[in-house]
């Protein structure tokens, strides 16, 4: 995990993700430079977009390098986080996707389903995500540039 010790992480999740989010915070707090808990802090029903936005804001405003968001399936927080410019979020329930998403696509938010996978697998996936670094090979850089272009064009789609 030594490659990850310099990372600042924002962590959030809704009520369905709370038990796993709590376990993740306990496991990774001492293994990263900083861990910002963006809530929720209970299993009381709440709305997942609020926590995806809170984590994304930490990244966009430069207070976090990467984010982890947990809801029941991981899908809702992924959809919500991807609405924000500069966020590249994906649901990953395996280690390959978690590191490949960073290496090829410069993914900066990992989304996990707290009702889908257990904590030990989640820890392995998060470790893979945190250890990974973007590899700016020509093909990756070209594709990422296209994604960023699409994002910029999308901002003016309703003009």
N, C-alpha and C positions, 0 to 999 in steps of 0.2 A: 504494500500500500504506500510505499515511500513516495512514489510519483504523485500521489493524491494529497499529500500533506500540505501542499501549498494552495490547494483549491479552497475557495469560499463557496459554500453550498447553501442554497435556499431550499427549504423543505416545507411542503404543505400537503394537506389532504382534507377531505370531507369526513363526515361521520363514519362512512363505510370503510374509509382508509385509515381511520384514526388508530386502531390497534397496531397495524403494521407501521404506520408513520412513527408512532411512539417507540417501537422496537428499533426502527432505523435510526432515530435520533440517539437512542442510548448506545447503539453499536458504533455509529460513525462520528459522534461528536468529538471524540479525542483523536480521531484519525485524519481530520481535515483541518485546514487553517482556521476556519470558522464555519459554524452551522447556524443559520438563521431559521428559526421555527416560525413559519407564517400561519400556523393554526391548521385546523381546529384543535381544540384541546379537550374534546369529549366525544362521546358517541351520540350526542343529541343531534337530531336531524338538522342539516344545514345544506347550503347550495355549493356544489363543487366548483362552479366558475369563479367564485370569490377567491378560492385558494389557488387556482391556476393563475389568476390575474396577480395575486399577491406575490407568488414565486416569480412570475415573469417580470414584474416591476423591479424586483431585486436585481435581476440580470440586466434589464434595459438601463437601469439607473447606475449600473456599474458597481453595485454592492456585493454581487455574487457572480461567480464564474459559470456555475451550472446550477440547474434545479432538478429536484425530484418531487413529483406530485403523485399522490396516491388517492384513488377513489375505489369504488367497488370493482369495476372492470378495467380501469385505466383509460377507457375510451373517452369518457366525458371530459376529463381534465386535458386529454390530448387535443380534443376538438377545440376546447376553450383557449388553451395556451397558444395554439397555432393561429388564432385570430389576431395576435399581437405582432406587429413588425419587429423583426430581429429574433423571434423565437422559432426554433426548429425542434419540435417536440414529437416524440413517438412512444407508442406502447411497446415495451420490450419485456417478454416473459422468458427470454433465453439469453445467455451470455454473448453468443455470437452477434445477435442484432444490437445488443447494447454497445459493444465496442465498435462494430462495423458502422453503426449510425454516426458515431463520433468521427471515426477515421475517414470515411468517405463523404459524409453529408454534413459534417460539423454540427451535429445534433447537440443542443445545449440543455434540453430538458428531457429527463427520463420519466415516463409515465408507467405506473404499475397498478395492477388490479389487486387490491387487498383481499378480495373475495376469490381470487383466481389462483394465486400462488402463496406458498408459505414463507415464513420469515427467512429460513436458511437459504432457499433458492433466491429470494429477493436480495439477500446480502451478497450472494455471488454475482448476481446481475449488476447490482450497484457498484461493487468493486470493479467489475469489468468496465462499466461506464466511466467510472472515475479515473481509472488507469489509462484509458484510451486518449489519444491525441489526434487531432486532425492531420491528415497527410495530404499536403497540397500538390499532389501529382497533377499533371495537366488535365487528365480526364475528370478528376474530382473537382479541381478548381473551375473547369469549364462548366460542369453541371451545377455546382454551387452558385456560380455567377448567374446562370440562367434562372435558378430558383429565386435569387435575390432580385433579378430583373422582373420576374413575375410578381413578386411581392410589391415592388415599387409601382408597377403598372396597376395592380389591384387596388392600390390606395386611391387611385383616381378613377376607378371604374364607374362611379355613379355621378361623375361631373357632367 
